[in-house]
Amino acid sequence: MTQVVVIGAGISGLATAYALQTLAQSEGKPLQLQVVEKNDRCGGKIWSRREEGYLCEWGPNGFLDNKPATLELCRALQMDDVLQRSNDNARKRYIFSGNRLHRLPENGPMFLRSQLLSWPGKIRLVGEALVPTRRDGEDETLAEFGRRRLGAEALDKLIAPMAGGIFAGDAETMSVKSCFPRIVELEQQYGGLLRAMVRLARQKRQQRKRGQTVASAAGPGGVLTSFDGGIQQLTDTLRQTVEARGAQFLTGVAACSVEGDPGQYRVMLADGRSLEAQIVISAAPAWAAAELLRDLVPDVAGLLKDIPYAPMNVICCGYDPQQIPCDLNGFGYLIPKQESCSILGTLWDSSIFRHRAPAGRVLLRSMMGGATRPQAADLSDEQVAILVQADLERIMGIRVAPEFLRIFRHQRAIPQYVRGHAQRLADLHRGLEGQSGLILTGNAYGGVGLNDCVANARKAAEQALWLMR
Ligand SMILES: Cc1cc2nc3c(=O)[nH]c(=O)nc-3n(C[C@H](O)[C@H](O)[C@H](O)COP(=O)(O)OP(=O)(O)OC[C@H]3O[C@@H](n4cnc5c(N)ncnc54)[C@H](O)[C@@H]3O)c2cc1C
């Protein structure tokens, strides 16, 4: 019987526990699994709160269907029939620039007609096809990459706001190869992004002609997918399933430290208890893992502590749609830093998914803070409400206070993969070489999206299974 302790029951910890149970069962390996979670509830950043008829997502509101990991997990959990795909209209995404909302162009003709970029900006973007490929392996920031390949205007108005929307990050510090590895791959493989688009589109046409199925690419980066009860339905089902398969959950108690020797660990809990384990998997955030491993592997703890996190306020506003002069048919908008707004953008949640607001009402969810505006974490609720209302008036013409308002705060919302992140991961890997039985997973290392967390959870479970052989 191998004793395994998983620390942290966000999506990463729960998906690791589930994958490990599945793998151990299929290989006939006896497993004693314990999951330790600091909070009373499981789910970590995932928390779907129903309040006054509104369904407010505290953190993520879904996963994209263009990567298989989460969809496969849902299938394994028999959740296919309760999946909710975002509304088709949610493909329309906007950027606020020059005091108006511009629809994000989805094809060539739309790009030419769009007034988001000036003509020099458009010509520079199309000139990307002529930019030489950089092959020195340098860990560029997203801003350096964007300026070099697409020009400063496209960086400011397209690339940087999108980076803010996904990572709450600052393009000037984010490592392009750690945050968007596919983009770097495309440059290396095809010699540029436009060349890659053309070649990939041609490949798809040929595949269709041959009658092969082609992955759908509706909307930028796939279709946002969730559940009627919000994304928390996934973590609730995971917890119930993992528990029903025999794992013990210890909730409302933090793990304080990991002690012992490789393959013979002791996880010390805040209430004085300790858990013996041959394998310990930390699925806690990097800063928490740093605390846990401070005495056992100080060098590793030092590397973990240095992974920065950006704060974020999530502000849910409910309105009577009569009081919103702008068309809410779409996903929402992002805002370039140069527009000097307090918010990073707003998701039109009740347009994206059904049942997010009571009948006759709409729900908007704005994000404030991130790596470019970290001071938002220090604002009072009153200040946050005033600033959001001012931005919603400027951007969407809303002149009234919301009928429903909730402000959710994340002091450390999203880890930042800044320049040097890949080297840090290599150093972490080396630092853990002598600690067989100690595994790190979670969103601080190889991707922050739910798909990345689930895929990396599976890898952590495979690593644990390998140690059980
Ligand atoms: C506002 C916001 C919006 C987002 N939107 C999206 C989106 O739409 N789509 C998407 O794909 N991704 C989105 N993300 C990213 C995604 O939500 C996260 O990357 C993911 O949920 C992180 O999961 P995790 O399990 O790795 O970490 P967490 O969810 O942070 O879980 C870690 C768990 O460890 C626990 N823990 C910490 N310390 C200890 C300890 N000492 N002992 C025991 N337990 C401990 C914590 O309590 C927590 O439950 C968003 C993130 C935020 C903040």
The ligand as a MOL file (V3000), in Angstrom:
LIG
                    3D

  0  0  0     0  0            999 V3000
M  V30 BEGIN CTAB
M  V30 COUNTS 53 58 0 0 0
M  V30 BEGIN ATOM
M  V30 1 C -9.9460 35.8870 -11.4580 0
M  V30 2 C -9.4200 34.7060 -12.2290 0
M  V30 3 C -10.0100 34.3550 -13.4290 0
M  V30 4 C -9.5440 33.2520 -14.1570 0
M  V30 5 N -10.1770 32.8980 -15.3110 0
M  V30 6 C -9.8250 31.7510 -15.9330 0
M  V30 7 C -10.6210 31.2370 -17.0000 0
M  V30 8 O -11.6790 31.7910 -17.3490 0
M  V30 9 N -10.2150 30.0920 -17.6060 0
M  V30 10 C -9.0950 29.4080 -17.2050 0
M  V30 11 O -8.7670 28.3650 -17.8070 0
M  V30 12 N -8.3370 29.8500 -16.1520 0
M  V30 13 C -8.6910 30.9820 -15.5120 0
M  V30 14 N -7.9760 31.4090 -14.4130 0
M  V30 15 C -6.8130 30.6230 -13.9760 0
M  V30 16 C -7.2460 29.3690 -13.1690 0
M  V30 17 O -8.4060 29.6430 -12.4540 0
M  V30 18 C -6.1730 28.9490 -12.1730 0
M  V30 19 O -4.8960 28.8900 -12.8030 0
M  V30 20 C -6.4790 27.5880 -11.5560 0
M  V30 21 O -7.7880 27.5510 -11.0370 0
M  V30 22 C -5.4500 27.2950 -10.4700 0
M  V30 23 O -5.7090 26.0300 -9.9070 0
M  V30 24 P -4.6890 25.3670 -8.8990 0
M  V30 25 O -5.3530 24.1720 -8.3370 0
M  V30 26 O -3.3630 25.1840 -9.5520 0
M  V30 27 O -4.4420 26.4630 -7.7570 0
M  V30 28 P -5.4820 27.0370 -6.7030 0
M  V30 29 O -6.8260 27.1090 -7.2680 0
M  V30 30 O -4.8590 28.2860 -6.1770 0
M  V30 31 O -5.5070 25.9170 -5.5730 0
M  V30 32 C -4.4890 25.7590 -4.6180 0
M  V30 33 C -5.1290 25.2030 -3.3570 0
M  V30 34 O -4.1060 24.9770 -2.3850 0
M  V30 35 C -4.6170 25.3420 -1.1190 0
M  V30 36 N -3.4830 25.5770 -0.2200 0
M  V30 37 C -2.6110 26.6180 -0.2190 0
M  V30 38 N -1.7090 26.4590 0.7550 0
M  V30 39 C -2.0200 25.3040 1.3910 0
M  V30 40 C -1.4430 24.6220 2.4970 0
M  V30 41 N -0.3650 25.0920 3.1320 0
M  V30 42 N -2.0130 23.4660 2.9150 0
M  V30 43 C -3.1160 22.9750 2.2710 0
M  V30 44 N -3.6970 23.6000 1.2220 0
M  V30 45 C -3.1410 24.7420 0.7760 0
M  V30 46 C -5.4440 26.5750 -1.4070 0
M  V30 47 O -6.3570 26.8490 -0.3620 0
M  V30 48 C -6.1270 26.1710 -2.7100 0
M  V30 49 O -7.3440 25.5150 -2.4810 0
M  V30 50 C -8.4330 32.5080 -13.6610 0
M  V30 51 C -7.8340 32.8610 -12.4500 0
M  V30 52 C -8.3260 33.9350 -11.7290 0
M  V30 53 C -7.6850 34.2900 -10.4070 0
M  V30 END ATOM
M  V30 BEGIN BOND
M  V30 1 1 1 2
M  V30 2 1 2 3
M  V30 3 2 2 52
M  V30 4 2 3 4
M  V30 5 1 4 5
M  V30 6 1 4 50
M  V30 7 2 5 6
M  V30 8 1 6 7
M  V30 9 1 6 13
M  V30 10 2 7 8
M  V30 11 1 7 9
M  V30 12 1 9 10
M  V30 13 2 10 11
M  V30 14 1 10 12
M  V30 15 2 12 13
M  V30 16 1 13 14
M  V30 17 1 14 15
M  V30 18 1 14 50
M  V30 19 1 15 16
M  V30 20 1 16 17
M  V30 21 1 16 18
M  V30 22 1 18 19
M  V30 23 1 18 20
M  V30 24 1 20 21
M  V30 25 1 20 22
M  V30 26 1 22 23
M  V30 27 1 23 24
M  V30 28 2 24 25
M  V30 29 1 24 26
M  V30 30 1 24 27
M  V30 31 1 27 28
M  V30 32 2 28 29
M  V30 33 1 28 30
M  V30 34 1 28 31
M  V30 35 1 31 32
M  V30 36 1 32 33
M  V30 37 1 33 34
M  V30 38 1 33 48
M  V30 39 1 34 35
M  V30 40 1 35 36
M  V30 41 1 35 46
M  V30 42 1 36 37
M  V30 43 1 36 45
M  V30 44 2 37 38
M  V30 45 1 38 39
M  V30 46 1 39 40
M  V30 47 2 39 45
M  V30 48 1 40 41
M  V30 49 2 40 42
M  V30 50 1 42 43
M  V30 51 2 43 44
M  V30 52 1 44 45
M  V30 53 1 46 47
M  V30 54 1 46 48
M  V30 55 1 48 49
M  V30 56 2 50 51
M  V30 57 1 51 52
M  V30 58 1 52 53
M  V30 END BOND
M  V30 END CTAB
M  END
